[in-house]
Amino acid sequence: MLKFEEYLADFTNTINLTDFIVNLIVASLLGLALKAYYIRFGTSISNRQKFASVFVPLILTTLLVITVVKASIALSLGLVGALSIVRFRAAIKEPEELTYLFMAIGIGLVTGANKPLLAVISMVFIFPLLYFNRIFKQKGGQSHGKMFLTIESKDLELTTVNAILSQHADHVELKRFDSRSDGNFFSYLIKVKKVDTLDTIRSTIKSNDGTSSISIVDQPDLIL
């Protein structure tokens, strides 16, 4: 019983229980807000609901580690040694996912350092910034019209494809051309102003070779 009282006294002296509970509540609320924001406004094509489910546990775990470590130099040195042999690998498909993970870790770090108000103010500033950045990105993406166009054909020649694309696209850049025994393979970076233009290009290519295969992949982030 005496050991427990000594432990409780030591815990109270090093960690303020009231502050710790407040930090837990603030971190949880911010984690839920981050999760709701990412699900609603995120642009990732992956399962956002599933990915966002890790935010709150990640935030609370980071908070717990920082709270304990800051109260003991010995524990902080032990944590460095433990992390040196542990590797965290996450299947990050898009930079946006990494950004939100760092935001979650940041919330945990700040609240664990007993600065919950700083975490709230930061997120109040970051959320609108992310929202306006998303709007600007959408508006810019609608006017880009940049994409990769690949064509496989048995009969079409390079000069014919170049002439068709130059007639309808605003920008035509040949990236790859393969001439094989079973036909030709073309890969272009093109830019068009209207989506209807793509259908025109497809129809024109099909009229010259009905057996041709066409693939179009949007690339809004490319710089021409």
N, C-alpha and C positions, 0 to 999 in steps of 0.2 A: 504493500500500500504506500509505503514511504517512497519507493522508487517512482511510482506513478505520479505522486504529488510533486516530486522533484522534476520529473519529465514535463508535467503540466506547467510548473512554474517557469521552466526553461523555455518552453514553447511560447508562453505568454510574454516573456521578456524579449524574445527574438521576433515573434510574429504577432501583430495585433489582429486578434480574431475578428473583431468588428470590421476592420479595413479589408481583411481577407474575404469576408462574406460579401461586402459591398463590391469588391473587385470581381468576384464570381458572378454576381447578378449583372453587373454592367457588361462584363465580357460575354455572358450568355445572350443578353439582349442584342448586343452589337453583332454577335455571331449569327443570330436568327435574322437580323436585318440584312447582313451581308448575304446570307443564303437566299432570302426572298428577292433581294435585288439581282443577284446573279441569275436566278431562275427566270425572273421576269425580263430583264434587260440584257442578259448575256448574249453574245453572238456566236458562241461555240456551237458546232453542229453535233457535238457529242451529247450524251445523256446528262443534261445539266442538273436534273433532280438528283441523280445518283452521285454526281461529283460534288454537289453542294452539301451533301449530307455529312461530309468530313469536316466542314468548317468549324462547327461548334466543338466537336471533340478535339480538333487540332488547337483551337484557341484555348480551351480549358487546360489541356495538357501543357501547353507552353506557359500559361499563367502559373500552373502548379510548380513546374520546374524552376521558373525564375523566382517565384516566391521563396522556395526552399533554398535555392542556391545563394540568393543574396544575403541570407541569414547566416551562412557558414562558408568561410574560405575553403575549408577542407572539402566540403561537398562540391564546391565549384571546381576545384582541381580534379576531384573524382569524376565529375561530369565530363570534363575535357578528355580524360583518359577513356571513358566509356564511349564517347562519340567518335573517338579516333578509330574504333574497331567496328563501328556500326555504319552501314551505308543505307541511305534512304533512296529508293528508286520508285518513281511514280511515272506512269505512262502519260506524259504530257504531250498532247497532240497539237496544242495551239498555245501561243504566247499568252493569250488572255487567261488561260487556266493557271499558268505560273504566276501571273499578276495577282489573281485572287488568293492563291495560296500564300503569297508573301503578305498580302493584306491581313489574312487571318493570323499569320504568325506575328505580324506587327501589333495587332490588337492584343494578343496574348502577352507579348513582351511589355507593352506599355502598361497594361493593367497589372501584370505581375510585378512591375516596378512601382506599384502603388500610385499610378497617375491615371485614374479612370476618367477624370475630366478631360485630360489631354487626348485620350482615345476617342471620347465622344466628339470633341471639337474637330479632331482630324477627320473622322468619318462624315461629319456634317459637311465638311469642305470637299471631301473626296467624292462622295456620291453624286452631287450635282455636276462635278467636273467630269466624271465618267459618263453621265447621261448626255451632256452637251457634246462630248467627244464622240459618242455613239451617233448622235444626230448628224454631226458634221461628216462623219465617216460614211453614213448612209447616203447623204446628199452628194458627196464626192464620188461614191461608188456608182451611183446611177448614171453619171456622166462619163465614166471612164470607158466602158465598153471594150476592154482589152481581154483577149482570150487566146488560148491555144487551139489551133485547128489542125487536125490530123486526117489525112485521106489515104485510103488504100484502094488502088485501082489497077485493073489489068490493061486498060487501053489508054488512059490519060497520060499525056506527056507533060514535062515540066513547063514548057512554054504555054501550053493550053491552060494549065492550072494558074500560072502567073497572070495570064490575061484575064481570066474570070475573076480572080480575087482583086486585081488592080482596078477592075471596072466597078466593083461594088464596095470595097473596103477603103477606109480613109488611110489606113497604114497597113502595109504588107511587108513582112520580114520572114524570109525563108530560114528556118532553123535546122532542118535536116531533110535530106533526100536520099532514098535508097532505091536502087534499081535492082530488082531480083528476078529470078526466073519465073516466079508466079505473079509478077506485077511490080508496080512502083509504090513506094511509101513516101508521103509528103508530110512535113511538119512545119506549120507556120505560126507566127505571132501576128495577129491581126487586131485592128481596132475599127469598130463600127459605131455609128451614132444611134441606130435603132435596131431593136431586136428583130424586126421584120426583115432586115437586110440579111440576116443569117439564113432565113428560110429561102430568100431569093438565091443566095449562094448555093444552098443545098439543092434547090430545084435545077439550077443551071448545071451543076456538076452531074446530077443524076440524068439530065437530058443528054449529056455527052457520054456517060457510062452508067447504065442502070444498075450494074453489079457493084459499083464502088461503095466503099464503107467510109462513113464520115463520123468524126468524134469532135466535140467542141467542149472545152473546159474553160470556165471563167477564171480570169487572173486579174482581179482589180488592183492588186498591190504592185503590179509590175510598173516600172517607169520606162516610158518610151523616149 
